[in-house]
Amino acid sequence: MKFDAQKALIAYSGVLTAVFVGVMVSGAVSGVGPARFTEIDVQRINVREPDGTLRMVISNQTSFPEIPHRGREVPHPGRDTAGMLFMNEEGTEVGGLVFGGKNADGVKSSGGSLTFDGYEQDQTVQIMGFQQGARRVSGVFVNDRPEESIDYDVLTRLAGMTPEEQQAAMLAANMDGQPRAFLGRQGSGASELVLRDGAGRARLVLSVAADGGARITFRDENGQPTRVVTPEG
C-alpha cells in the first residue's frame, strides 16, 4: 500500500483540531477558568448555583422573567420593564432593580425602582424615582406585608380577568399590604416624612414645601389634623 504523506498530514491536523475544540468546550462547560471579554452584547444573563437554582437575572424588557417561585415562573399581573431580578436560595423572587422611560406623544416619563421583598411576599422596602410629565415623586417607601405567603396559584389564573377581578384576586392571594413610612419628594414638590399606623393611615407628617414653608402635622384615625406646629408656633 502506497503511503500518502499529504493525506496523513490532513488527517493528523483534523485530529488535533477536534481535540482542541473538545478541550475548549470541556473547559467552558466545567468552568475550568473564567472567560474574559472586553465587551459583550446579550439580551439576558442568568446567574445560577451549581445545582441550577436561579439566583439573579439581568435582562432586557423582552426577555424579562415573570415571577420566579421555587424553580417555576408564575405570571406577573403587570411587569413590563428591563432590569435585574434577585432570587433567594429556593429560587423565589426577593427583590429587584427595574428602570425605564420614554417620550410618548410629548409626555416624558422616566423612573427606576430598587425593591426588597419579604419571604414569598411583595416589596417591604422600595427606593424609587418616578416622573410622568410634570409630576415627580422620589423617595424611600416602607410597607407591611402579610405573614402568609402569596398564593402563587391564584396568579396563574389572572389572565383574562378584568382589572377589577384581578385586584380582587390579588387581595385573595395575600398580595395586599399597608404603607408604613415615606421619606422623599411628593408630587406637590414638598419634601416629607410621613409615618403611618398599622392600617396605613398617616398619623405624623413632617413637611417642607417648595417655597420653604415647614410644618409638623399630627392626624387622627380619620386623617384630620389634630395639631399643626410651624416655626411661627
C-alpha positions in Angstrom: 0.0 0.0 0.0 1.4 3.3 -1.0 1.8 5.8 1.9 0.3 9.2 1.1 2.0 11.8 3.3 -0.3 14.6 2.3 -3.4 12.7 3.3 -1.8 11.6 6.6 -0.9 15.3 7.4 -4.5 16.3 6.7 -5.9 13.6 8.9 -3.4 14.5 11.7 -4.5 18.1 11.5 -8.1 17.2 11.8 -7.5 15.1 14.9 -5.6 18.0 16.5 -8.4 20.4 15.7 -11.0 18.0 17.2 -9.0 17.6 20.3 -8.5 21.4 20.7 -12.2 22.1 20.2 -13.1 19.3 22.7 -10.8 20.8 25.3 -12.2 24.3 24.8 -15.8 23.1 25.1 -15.0 20.9 28.1 -13.3 23.8 29.8 -16.2 26.1 29.2 -18.7 23.6 30.5 -16.8 22.6 33.6 -15.8 26.1 34.5 -12.0 25.5 34.5 -11.3 29.2 34.2 -13.1 32.5 33.8 -13.9 33.8 30.3 -12.8 37.3 29.8 -14.4 39.8 27.4 -13.8 43.4 26.6 -17.5 43.9 25.6 -20.5 41.6 25.3 -24.0 42.2 23.9 -26.7 40.0 25.4 -30.4 40.0 25.9 -30.5 38.1 29.2 -28.0 36.7 31.7 -29.0 34.0 34.3 -26.8 33.6 37.4 -27.3 30.1 38.9 -26.0 28.0 41.7 -24.1 24.8 40.9 -27.3 22.8 41.3 -29.1 25.0 38.8 -31.0 27.2 41.2 -31.7 30.7 39.6 -30.3 33.5 41.9 -30.2 36.5 39.6 -31.4 37.6 36.2 -30.1 40.6 34.2 -32.4 41.1 31.2 -33.9 43.4 28.6 -37.6 44.1 28.5 -38.5 41.4 26.0 -36.8 38.6 27.9 -37.6 39.8 31.5 -38.9 36.9 33.6 -42.3 36.7 35.2 -42.3 35.8 39.0 -39.8 33.1 39.8 -41.1 30.8 42.5 -39.2 27.7 43.6 -37.9 26.9 40.1 -41.0 27.9 38.1 -42.3 31.1 36.6 -45.7 32.5 37.7 -47.4 35.1 35.5 -46.9 38.7 36.7 -50.0 40.9 36.5 -48.2 43.9 35.1 -44.5 43.7 34.7 -43.2 45.3 31.5 -39.6 46.5 32.1 -35.9 45.8 31.9 -33.5 45.4 34.8 -32.4 42.9 37.4 -34.2 40.3 39.5 -33.0 38.7 42.7 -33.9 35.2 44.0 -33.4 33.5 47.3 -31.8 30.1 48.0 -35.1 28.4 47.0 -35.3 30.2 43.6 -38.1 32.6 44.7 -38.0 36.3 43.9 -36.9 38.5 46.8 -36.5 41.9 45.0 -35.1 43.6 42.0 -33.9 46.7 40.2 -36.1 47.9 37.3 -35.9 51.1 35.2 -37.4 52.7 32.1 -38.5 55.9 30.4 -39.6 57.4 27.1 -41.2 60.4 25.4 -44.6 59.3 24.2 -46.6 62.0 22.3 -44.7 64.7 24.1 -45.3 63.3 27.6 -41.9 62.4 29.2 -41.7 59.5 31.6 -38.7 58.1 33.5 -38.1 56.1 36.6 -36.3 53.4 38.5 -37.0 51.2 41.5 -34.9 49.1 43.8 -37.0 46.8 46.0 -36.6 44.1 48.6 -39.3 41.6 49.4 -40.5 39.7 52.4 -40.4 35.9 52.3 -42.6 34.8 49.4 -44.2 38.2 49.6 -44.2 41.6 47.8 -41.9 44.5 48.5 -41.3 45.7 52.0 -38.7 48.4 51.1 -38.5 50.4 47.9 -36.2 53.2 46.8 -37.9 54.8 43.8 -37.7 57.8 41.5 -40.6 58.5 39.1 -41.5 61.1 36.5 -44.7 61.3 34.5 -44.9 64.6 32.7 -44.8 67.4 35.3 -45.4 65.0 38.2 -42.3 63.8 40.1 -42.1 61.6 43.1 -39.0 60.1 44.6 -38.1 58.6 47.9 -37.9 55.6 50.2 -41.1 53.6 51.0 -41.6 51.1 53.8 -44.5 48.7 53.7 -46.1 46.0 55.9 -47.0 42.7 54.2 -49.0 39.7 55.4 -47.2 36.9 57.3 -48.7 34.4 55.0 -47.0 33.6 51.7 -48.5 34.8 48.4 -50.9 32.2 46.9 -48.9 31.9 43.6 -51.5 29.5 42.1 -54.0 32.4 42.1 -51.6 34.4 40.0 -51.7 31.8 37.3 -55.4 32.5 36.7 -55.2 36.3 36.3 -55.0 36.2 32.5 -58.4 37.1 31.0 -59.7 38.8 34.2 -60.9 42.4 34.2 -58.8 44.9 36.2 -61.4 44.7 39.0 -61.3 40.9 39.0 -57.5 40.9 39.0 -57.4 43.3 42.0 -59.8 41.1 44.0 -57.9 38.0 43.1 -54.6 39.6 44.2 -56.1 40.5 47.5 -57.3 37.0 47.9 -53.8 35.8 47.1 -52.3 37.7 50.1 -50.8 40.4 47.9 -52.2 43.2 50.0 -50.3 45.3 52.5 -50.1 48.7 54.2 -47.7 51.6 53.7 -45.9 52.5 56.9 -43.4 55.2 56.1 -42.2 57.5 53.3 -39.3 59.9 53.1 -38.8 61.9 49.9 -40.3 64.3 47.4 -44.0 64.4 46.9 -45.8 65.2 43.7 -46.7 68.6 45.2 -43.0 69.5 45.3 -42.8 69.2 49.1 -40.2 67.1 50.8 -41.9 65.0 53.5 -41.5 62.4 56.2 -44.8 60.5 56.5 -45.3 58.0 59.3 -48.4 55.7 59.2 -50.1 53.4 61.6 -50.7 49.7 61.1 -53.8 50.4 59.0 -51.8 52.6 56.6 -53.2 55.9 57.9 -50.9 58.9 58.0 -50.6 60.0 61.7 -47.5 62.2 61.7 -46.2 64.3 58.7 -43.1 66.5 58.7 -43.2 68.7 55.6 -41.2 71.4 53.9 -43.0 73.0 50.9 -41.1 74.1 47.8 -41.4 77.7 49.0 -39.7 76.8 52.3 -42.8 76.6 54.5 -42.3 74.0 57.2 -44.7 72.3 59.5 -45.4 69.2 61.6 -48.9 67.8 61.4 -50.5 65.3 63.8 -53.5 63.5 62.4 -56.2 61.3 63.9 -57.5 57.9 62.6 -59.8 59.8 60.1 -56.9 61.7 58.6 -57.9 65.0 60.2 -55.2 67.3 61.7 -55.3 67.4 65.5 -52.3 69.7 65.9 -50.1 71.6 63.5 -46.7 73.0 64.6 -45.0 75.7 62.5 -41.9 77.8 63.0 -44.3 80.7 63.9 -45.9 78.5 66.6 
